[in-house]
């Protein structure tokens, strides 16, 4: 069963912040329902188009250039060195260290593209 504690977040936050800093992005890091590490991208020079949430499995098809490069690095940082996924979808068995969610802006505060 997926689980992210405050300690896990504290351990992963420096990795995520390093990627945000490298690409001059502003964002927040939080935990949702004790199972998902969430990064909300609020401001930066990368154009994500009209997408408001990022599907980690479709980055190669939906993004290119800097956006693809940034998101790929961000996902690696969000998973961290202790990430595992022992899920078996055929037997309906889901076992992973934690889920990750990436949002571009929030429902009440849109992402701000800066030059």
Secondary structure, DSSP 4 states (H G I P E B T S, - for coil): -----HHHHHHHHHHHHHHHHHTT-EEEEEEETTTEEEEEEEEES---TT-SEE-TTSHHHH--HHHHHHHHHHHHHHH-TT--B--BGGGTB--BS-EEEEEES-SSS--EE--
